[in-house]
Amino acid sequence: MDLKKTYIVSALSNKCPRCREGELFVRKSAYGLKGSATEMHETCPVCHQPTEIEVGFYYGTGYVSYALSVALTVSTFVAWKVLIGMTFDIDDNRIFYWMGTNIAILLLLQPVLMRLARSLWLSWFVKYEPNWKEKPLKAPERINKDQFANW
């Protein structure tokens, strides 16, 4: 089994969930001064899987992004508690240092979390097809070209 084509690796590297080869996003980096960090190709450059399955498809990524942010916050809290220590005593200000650090980490990682949320969301609705070259893509029935990217 090719390690590059595993679900976790392809989702974390923002690859197309159908072929696990094509890039989902126009820009490789989430941090850029030009354009949007979440600008996606209309279809996968390799297998031509549409990236927007229906109108408003990516509204659900807000829940995924929230879950990723909560997981990151909990993990930084546990790491801070184990490595630095923290009490809820009135004279202990270390919790405020953690809060400031956590806010900075969340702000810095927000573009990455948004892209990861989109990649995960799409991968939950598009099935992996190892023989995508032999099996042509069916025309999606819920795409309305008049409303495409109209959100």
C-alpha positions as CSV (number, residue, x, y, z in Angstrom):
1,M,0.0,0.0,0.0
2,D,1.3,3.4,-1.0
3,L,1.7,5.6,2.1
4,K,1.0,8.7,0.1
5,K,-2.4,7.4,-0.9
6,T,-3.7,6.7,2.7
7,Y,-6.7,8.6,3.8
8,I,-4.9,10.5,6.6
9,V,-2.0,11.6,4.5
10,S,-4.2,12.7,1.6
11,A,-6.6,14.6,3.8
12,L,-3.8,16.4,5.7
13,S,-1.9,17.3,2.5
14,N,-5.1,18.6,0.9
15,K,-5.3,16.1,-1.9
16,C,-8.4,15.2,-3.9
17,P,-10.3,12.5,-2.0
18,R,-11.3,10.6,-5.2
19,C,-7.8,10.1,-6.7
20,R,-5.7,11.3,-3.8
21,E,-3.3,12.8,-6.3
22,G,-4.6,16.2,-7.4
23,E,-4.3,19.4,-5.3
24,L,-7.6,20.8,-4.0
25,F,-6.4,24.3,-3.5
26,V,-5.0,26.7,-6.1
27,R,-2.1,27.8,-3.9
28,K,0.1,25.3,-2.2
29,S,0.7,27.5,0.9
30,A,-2.1,28.6,3.2
31,Y,-0.1,31.8,3.9
32,G,0.0,34.1,0.9
33,L,-0.4,37.7,0.4
34,K,-2.2,37.3,-2.9
35,G,-5.7,35.8,-3.1
36,S,-7.6,33.7,-0.7
37,A,-6.2,30.9,1.4
38,T,-9.3,28.8,0.6
39,E,-9.5,29.3,-3.2
40,M,-10.1,25.9,-4.7
41,H,-9.9,24.4,-8.2
42,E,-13.4,23.9,-9.7
43,T,-12.4,20.3,-10.4
44,C,-9.5,18.2,-9.4
45,P,-6.6,18.8,-11.9
46,V,-6.0,15.0,-12.1
47,C,-9.4,13.2,-12.1
48,H,-11.8,16.1,-12.6
49,Q,-13.8,15.5,-9.5
50,P,-15.9,18.6,-8.8
51,T,-14.8,20.3,-5.5
52,E,-18.2,21.9,-4.9
53,I,-20.7,19.1,-4.9
54,E,-23.7,21.3,-4.4
55,V,-24.7,24.9,-3.7
56,G,-23.5,25.9,-0.2
57,F,-21.6,22.6,0.3
58,Y,-18.9,24.1,2.4
59,Y,-21.2,25.6,5.1
60,G,-20.6,22.5,7.1
61,T,-16.9,23.2,7.4
62,G,-17.6,25.7,10.2
63,Y,-18.4,22.7,12.5
64,V,-15.3,20.9,11.4
65,S,-13.1,24.0,11.9
66,Y,-14.7,24.5,15.3
67,A,-13.9,20.9,16.3
68,L,-10.3,21.3,15.1
69,S,-10.0,24.5,17.1
70,V,-11.4,22.9,20.3
71,A,-9.0,19.9,19.8
72,L,-6.1,22.3,19.4
73,T,-7.1,24.3,22.5
74,V,-7.5,21.2,24.6
75,S,-4.1,19.8,23.5
76,T,-2.3,23.1,24.2
77,F,-4.0,23.2,27.6
78,V,-2.9,19.7,28.5
79,A,0.6,20.4,27.2
80,W,0.9,23.6,29.1
81,K,-0.4,21.9,32.3
82,V,2.1,19.0,32.0
83,L,5.1,21.0,30.9
84,I,4.8,24.3,32.7
85,G,2.2,23.6,35.3
86,M,-0.9,25.5,36.3
87,T,-3.1,25.9,39.3
88,F,-6.4,27.8,39.6
89,D,-5.1,29.6,42.7
90,I,-5.9,33.3,42.8
91,D,-2.2,34.3,42.7
92,D,-1.3,32.0,39.8
93,N,-1.3,33.9,36.5
94,R,-0.1,31.1,34.3
95,I,-3.5,30.4,33.0
96,F,-3.6,33.8,31.5
97,Y,-0.2,33.2,29.8
98,W,-1.7,30.0,28.4
99,M,-4.8,31.8,27.1
100,G,-2.6,34.4,25.4
101,T,-0.4,31.7,23.9
102,N,-3.4,29.7,22.8
103,I,-5.1,32.7,21.1
104,A,-1.8,33.4,19.2
105,I,-1.5,29.8,18.1
106,L,-5.2,29.7,16.9
107,L,-4.8,33.0,15.0
108,L,-1.6,31.8,13.3
109,L,-3.0,28.4,12.4
110,Q,-6.4,29.7,11.2
111,P,-5.7,29.5,7.5
112,V,-4.3,25.9,7.9
113,L,-7.4,24.9,10.0
114,M,-9.8,26.3,7.4
115,R,-8.1,24.4,4.6
116,L,-8.0,21.2,6.6
117,A,-11.7,21.6,7.5
118,R,-12.5,21.9,3.8
119,S,-10.3,18.9,2.9
120,L,-11.8,16.7,5.6
121,W,-15.4,17.8,4.7
122,L,-15.0,16.9,1.1
123,S,-13.3,13.6,1.9
124,W,-16.4,12.6,3.9
125,F,-18.7,13.0,0.9
126,V,-16.4,11.8,-2.0
127,K,-15.4,8.1,-2.0
128,Y,-11.9,7.1,-2.9
129,E,-11.6,5.4,-6.2
130,P,-8.3,3.6,-6.7
131,N,-9.2,2.8,-10.4
132,W,-10.4,6.3,-11.2
133,K,-8.8,6.1,-14.7
134,E,-10.9,3.2,-15.7
135,K,-14.1,4.4,-14.0
136,P,-15.4,7.6,-15.5
137,L,-16.9,10.2,-13.2
138,K,-20.7,10.4,-13.2
139,A,-22.2,13.8,-13.8
140,P,-23.2,15.3,-10.4
141,E,-26.9,15.8,-10.2
142,R,-27.0,18.5,-7.6
143,I,-24.8,21.2,-9.2
144,N,-26.7,24.2,-10.4
145,K,-24.3,26.1,-12.7
146,D,-26.3,29.3,-12.3
147,Q,-25.6,29.2,-8.5
148,F,-22.0,27.9,-8.7
149,A,-19.7,29.6,-6.2
150,N,-22.5,31.9,-5.2
151,W,-22.0,31.9,-1.5
